[in-house]
Amino acid sequence: MITDLDPAGVAAESGLSAGDIILDVGGSGVKTPADFYKALTGVHNLGKRIALARVKSSEATRFVAIRLG
């Protein structure tokens, strides 16, 4: 679960907000912050510039594109 994020950061630009739950990134399940960063690194190592995350919020489950550095 996202507990806090920089309102000017990449996560906020991608449409993520506090309270969202990241279910998976690039098809890899996410249960911990370490899982999240490992999944992002895996997508980046494949040469991709955007990671697709499945995110559950209070309204719905949706996909969010996260720009990689």
Order of alpha helices (4+ residues) and beta strands (2+ residues): alpha-beta-beta-alpha-beta-beta
